[in-house]
Amino acid sequence: MKDIAELLARIWISFVFIYEALDALVFFHKTKATMTAYGILWQQDLVLKVTIFILLIGGILVLIGYFARVGATMLLLYWLPMTLIVYSFWDDPGELRRLHTLYFMRNLALCGGLLLLIANGAGKYSIKRLIYIMKLPK
């Protein structure tokens, strides 16, 4: 049961980041406008392309379980600062504070899931383990 839970957790966590990357890619100009609203003005095209790359590669690595720790680290290095920038609920007016606090806590929960993945690895059902099992004897 533990192995299946690890697989499902990896799949669900990775879908969040892969969807985020595809959304940023499809709505590239709207995402740039959002970046401007949050005060991210330096080299927006480059920052956005790097962000999409990190989200896609990290999400795929977590999904397939090959170098899942590297993928989870990439995603955590993006997700935690993004959470602090976008959902700074302590500066929000009262009507938005409750909603942004919930989003902030949700994102922290995702960070916790990524930390668990970094600590424990991909688990039994992963491409890395499949490659290891299929090695031929010398």
C-alpha angles and dihedrals in degrees: 000000000000091000093051091048090052091050093049091046091052092048095048095044093048093050091060092057097039090051090048090053094048091046091052090048096049093043096037097147094044089050089052089052089052090050089053090051089055093048098254099139105143113106094332096182092051094044092048094047091049090048092051090048093050093047094048098043094040092046093049093047090051092045097053095035095233110133085348091164091057091047092048090049091051091050093046092050088056102035100050097054090041090054092051092049100043102036102039090150093173089072097043126104116257097263092055098036096081094048094045090047089057091048090047091053091046090054091048088054089055089050088053090052090050090050090052089051091050091049099043105028129223099308133221099315102061139114090243092059091044091054090047092051094048095055111122120232116258 
